Amino acid sequence: MKKRVIYRQSPDSRALREAMKLANEHLYYVDYLIDNRPWLAGATMSLADLAAAAQISVADYLGGIDWANHEQ
């Protein structure tokens, strides 16, 4: 965002493609955690769960998440 907003430069498309690929892999792991735990970070809700939710929310808002294979 700094590159885009402050420096008014175009994003690196290779970095964006790699980030999207990695984000999809992370969502598969989040799916696994949701299926096997009451919360992402452990047995009770913690700051880690809220931080993860915030990051996923921002990525979703920016259109960076493909929800097709992630029903949870």
N, C-alpha and C positions, 0 to 999 in steps of 0.2 A: 504494500500500500504506500509506503514511503516513496518508492521509486515512481509510482503513478501520480500521487497527489503532490508531493513536494517538487520532484525533479521533472515532472511532466514527460516521463519517458515511457516507451512501450514495454510491456512485460516480456520476459524471456519465455517464448512458447515451449521450449524444451523443458524448462523448469516447471511450468504449469502442468504439462502432460505427466511428468514424473510425480508431481504432487498429487494429481488426481488418481493416479494408479496406486500410490501409497495410501491415500485416504480410503480408497475402496477396500484395500487389504485391512486397514485398521477397523473399518466398519464390520468386517467379518469377525474380527476378534471381539468387538463390542457385542455383536450378536451372540457369540459364544458365552461371554460373561453374563449377559442378560438371561440366557437360558439356564445357567448353572449357579447363579448367585442372586441374592435379593437386591444387591447394589453393585455397581461397577467395581468399587474399590474394596469391598469387604462385606461383612455381615450387617453393618449399619451404615446409614448415610453419612458421608463425610465431605469435607471441603473438596476432596479429589473428585467426587461425583458431581458436585456443582461446577467445578472448573471444566470437567469433560463436557457437561451439558452446555455450558457457555460456548466452548469452542465449536461443538457440533452445530449449535444454533447459528453462530456467525457464518460458518461455512455454508450452511443451508440458506441463510439469507442472501449470501453472495452468489447463490446458484451453483455451488461447487460440489454438491453431493447428488449422486445418482441413487435414488431410493429403490430402484427396481428390484433388487435382490435382497433387500433388507426390510422385511415386514415389521420387525420389532420396533 
